[in-house]
Amino acid sequence: MNYRLAIDIGASSGRHILGCLNNGILTIEEVYRFENNLKKEGNSLIWDTEKLFSHILEGLKECKKRGTIPETVAIDTWGVDYVLLDEEEKIISPVYCYRDSRTEEAVNQVHNMIDPKELYRIAGIQKQPFNTIYQLYCDKQSGKLEQAKHFLMMPAYFSYRLCGVMANEYTNLTTTGLMNAKRCEVDSTIMDALGIDSNLFGTMMDPGTVLGEFTNAIKQEVGFSSTVMFCPSHDTAAAVAACPQKEHDIYISSGTWSLIGTELLAPVLTEEAQNANFTNEGGIEHRFRFLKNYMGMWLLQNIRKNLNKSLTYDEMMHLAEECDTYSYIDVNAKEFLAPDSMIEAIKDYLKKPDISLGEVLNSVYHSLAKSYRDAVEEVEKVTGTKTDTIHIVGGGCQDQYLNRLTAIYTKKKVTAGPVETTALGNIITQYYAPEQGYTLAKLREIVANSFAIETVQ
């Protein structure tokens, strides 16, 4: 069997998913799953890269045990975060998480060096306090950059650990706020303003590019060799690659974050787009994901964590459905970025200390659906297009209540599925070969024919 392996690492969990394409039908199978938890080191939130890499290896070993050895392997993760390496290619710790608060002052400091309007005209990236541009400037201020010789986005770093080839992948680099959206390269104007050497970023490669074979050490560790490739290594780019969409359709990639937007052939770098806080992130074939980020399942994940996981997600959903009352929250409010208690943060935000858990949950659901409606309306206004259909993909598409509310609030046709769209986008890119007929359109057609996609009633 011709297996392709997606190593899909999200902000809360990761999984190894094998894919196999036979007679135009793609089948997938999860072979390994693991948790990805933030570490608190002093007042900082950091990633445990060694633990994550140990899970990558354990999943590969599981493939060997099962006798399902993949021909190719690709890794996707969230965007924005990165690893710095010194001249001996050793990691410079710590590896900060985007939820860390260290960039609070850096945002204004960066904007004093380069006007935010000019920054948007160049990079076209949504203003978020955790964008790489602000994180990297913090590293410069702290002196950390003085030791750094190499910069690798998270999936590029793990790929390097597997095959020894150091390069960055296009779609993940576009999340940094350091790229020229029109030229699809790290922008010298931005880098010069920050006083950072562009050579730090090394080689950039497109999704679908082969990096190399496992190193000898990895071959010995896992018991086989595979070819490491770049997929769209930003998880949203991977999800959008597999989304069964047509021109002008809207997608909602629903996971820890909800990413709402449309796919375009050119970036929209207007003042109107900036004021609406849209981002122009890269996709396969240098398409653009014109979208907005909202805190999505993160809200529900943390509420469940506060409850010590005593309720399932379905039980939480039913509690919300059964509640007749709700209030709106700004789902992107900083109070919800990394609170000790999400339940208490929501009660405090609403100034309603005594509301029930059902009302807290129902407020989250209605607020998410309202934010989806607002984003869809803004997409249509800024791009000058109208859409009839919204595709909800990813793990969050399993939430039937949120799907129904989305249809009610937006008054659009809503479809749900596939669930594992990020892994699917990772896998189909490993088959991507336009010269052999495996174009993006063909691969999306294969996904649509292979997996359940339901119309929300």
Steps between C-alpha positions, in 0.01 A plus 500: 500500500615851417468683833546868569531620860364827633646609832244760602588689817249746640524732795329247728569159344679323220440193290663279238258418220579262215341555163473268203359584157349216298276529194425863569394443863710622789485308827658613824581335830622651824798308636614718789364790706654712773432808710682828449497700819653839566772520762520786744859600570502786747257749350552370146292261289722275292491191280675178598662433162691194620185335626320582175783351297500188717131458411583542131747213533257284700239539227752398236591194707132411516490498119789253503325276756186491288687428179359816340818680403435831321683593183481867590450702819395862548445710812256783561454711813346829601653820363696794645732311741858410416831360618835681500821302455858608568800456269536139614132443409407459866167628622497829688248463782233578587261447207219739582132432443298764321276524808789639705453866597856618422398693187268750672745791470668377181192568285519876545880497481489326162232738376723794596760361259268411217157652455226236544333615179823448308551167674157384384560623144809279492408190701120516514489317834231538764617692806542255785728568799662160460603538134856383435615852415434609858641182653819530298545862603474387863781255431709783360439715806587216738825422317381155399539583131871569547560125533262402220625386159188317383126562527260211441123498535381213721420242226819590315699439818349156557550413132864603533533272801378210285704552184777749580391746232443855617237705315179690571166429333309776324153480659630506856737787427204705380359500855801694630412853383849512348416393145427713195159368397532599135855374452462194727832555672638636827480877465823701523319823594349337808821326597709815457254696717534238773877478456487123446703314236278334237759222463374365831206340313709295255333317213125511442319211327145453372262227622545181301882534509717205604744577781691174533522154652510421871846548647690185593432567866124520440504188280667311782260642759173422320606199294434628147556791265252734334516812291422822687292751304352839561121508502323832560660496845274761653209289616238740366668500158482121506133506601411747225689290244263211572182707537242401233444861398418681179572857397365759747398234755577574864688254720508477876793291618365415843743386767678665790471808281220576257643627172235656278564616146519431131770392256633765261758508222647833619531671838265781604721770651252785521436728794150355519643150542741626766227682692293180497814320630519238226812301430646385167678173576654274241358180363591230255581628149561844658127550546397725786291422802314824561369442850449605858603314815260446785551306817289194428496169682767647730218648703321167538824306548590719796153488651521120488847517656359719780242224561782243527353339188203380703276577200546387141482755219160356405372543855623860501329557164169365632527722810534801272212390277271455799572849633263773384725792593830630372707818472755598238873508569785614279651158438837662417518708819842480664331375817444167324850451356645302792288540817545286808126430483306553177168466685589777743649714221169484310297577813729795579479627143121490513494636854268213588669303780202278573397374156468127443745284309232456235481876444879528487508230232204637306664843502811347344297324230294804401805727511694268271211480253460879507873546436475261204211705356692825545809355332300365204335837447839672511652254251220574257530876549880525473537260205189621320369145459196313626494144622223245535693228682710467815712189555581417863794262515725364772426355842254775589268399215379215722321750725147484362365783714768744382443389141126571529558837664744588221233427240242703698726801553649513148189392308726301267519138392740334744683171448694312767800278432741347454620485860871430448542766233839617623646150477326451164657817362836380626454159334363614164791740459732201524320369188497842330639460147326719238703343220341164592149644530506541878417870498357680800152486345532124440623435852213702649262294288656183643445630854137586425439152355676320784355655816161587643389860450158583644271792428391662827124496549 
